[in-house]
Amino acid sequence: MTKVINVVGAAILNENYQVLTTKRNDNRVLGTLWEFPGGKIESGERAQDALKRELQEEFNDQIEVGPLAAPVSVHQYDFGEIHLAVYYAKMDTHNFDLVAHSKVKWCRQAELMQLHWAAADLPIATQISQANLREIVFNG
């Protein structure tokens, strides 16, 4: 039986409609690949709450979570099946204390497809690269 791993990520937008991307540390699973910051959803945890917790743990930052950025991406890796939900978000703080990543980069939409994405993140990055980011509404 395939292990299903529910993961949540953030497509964090800044005031210039750039998207925050993160490069995984070389020594981690899928090291050197680009992804949306986030992590595993714990049992009984809402995806949005998991996202806030993960960004606190990984960057020491607070975020506001917005709408889902794209349909959930499902990808089969050798370690399990990832179900990745990525939400638009904006940062309330900007500490960027990197724990799980070697690099962060703000990308214009046109730059997103130039990165070497983790397979589960790729279809979401593709959709975000074509979205009208000025239409994203945060209800906070």
Beta strands, then each sheet from edge to edge (+ up, - down):
strand 1: 4-12
strand 2: 19-24
strand 3: 34-35
strand 4: 38-40
strand 5: 63-68
strand 6: 73-77
strand 7: 80-91
strand 8: 101-107
sheet 1: 4+ 1- 7- 5+
sheet 2: 4+ 1- 7- 6+
sheet 3: 3+ 2- 8+
end
